[in-house]
């Protein structure tokens, strides 16, 4: 039983980590970089700020220089994906 629970926890953690993987190429492994030298550093943003930004990129109501790039990146994300990313980004301090 312990192995099943531990395996489930590890799998869930892996999925969360994988969720940020596409973001890491521009934002850094721990969201510590200004993406392409044009964005804010997002590490440690609170969840509400990140959710608002990602939903805004998705619907076109948010963003500056990276608006076009980010719209394409977030188009596939569900509300649950956005919430997961927001938790991960908030944890990068």
N, C-alpha and C positions, 0 to 999 in steps of 0.2 A: 504494500500500500504506500509506503514512504517513497518508493522509487517512482510510482505513478504520479504522486503529488509533486515531487521534485522535478520530474520530467515535464509536467505541465507548466510549472513555474518557469523553468528554463526555456521552454518553447514560447511561452508568452513574452518573456523578456527578449528573446531573439526576434520575435515578430515586431516588437516595439522598436528595437534597435534597427531592424531592417527598414522600418517605415521612414526613418530619418536619412537613410543611406543616400537616396537621390539628392537630398538637400545638401549633404556634406561636401559634394564636389565643388560647390560654390561657397557655402557658408562655413566650411571647416567641420571636422569630426565632432566638435563640441560647440558648434555655432559661434565660434570665436572670431570669425573673419567677416569683413565687409564684402559681401558677394560681388565679385568682379570689380571690387574697389568702389562700388557705387551705392551700396545699401548700408543701413545701420547694422551694427553688430547686434544680433538677436539673442545671444546667450543670456539667460536669466529673465527674459521678458515674462511678465505674468501671463497666465493662461488666457485671461480675457483679452488682453492686447493682441496676443498672437492669433486667437480665434477671429477677432474682428479684422485683423490684417489679412489673414488667409481667405476669409469669406469675402472681404472687399476685393482682393485680387481676383477671386473667382467670378464675382458679378461685375467687375470692372469699375467699382466705385472707390478703389484705394490704389495708391502707388504713385511713384514718381518715375525716375529713370528706368526702373526695372519692371514697370507695370506690364508691358507686353510679354516679357520673358516669364514672369511669375504667373500670369493668367494661364498660360499653357501648362505650367508645372502643377497648378492646383486644380485644373479642370477635372481630373479623374478622382479627386479626393471626395470621400463622403464626409458627412458631419462627424461621424465617429473617427475617421482618419484625422480630420482636423483637430479634434479634441485630443487624440493620442499625441499628435505632433506638438500641440500646445503644452501638454504635460512634460514631454521630453525637453522642449526648449526651456521651459521654466526651471527644469532641474539642472541645466547647464549653467552653473554659476562660477 
